[in-house]
Amino acid sequence: MGNHFRAARYLADNQLETALGIALADKSIQLKEQWENDWVKAELLAQSGDKKGALAAAKRARDEGAKAEGYFPKDVIEKAIAGWK
């Protein structure tokens, strides 16, 4: 993961500066779309009150994660999708 992702993850985890976090997540997605990037963007969008955007990003994360090898928190993402509908 790159610096943009790590910074966005920090902001999401600490519920700080969501607009900046979303911009950093977008930059990370531009560089390489992975489930982690889409998921952190979904969390940040939800924190900002954009449930529709969060739902779309979480669905992308779910779809990307299904193709990924290694750790993937499918249950966490599915629970969030259900809650944001």
Buried (B, 14 or more C-beta within 10 A) or exposed (E): EEEBBEBBBBBBEEEEBBEEBBBBBBBBBEEEEBBBBBBBBBBBBBBBEBBEBBBBBBBBBBEBBEEEEEEBBEEEBEEBBEEBE
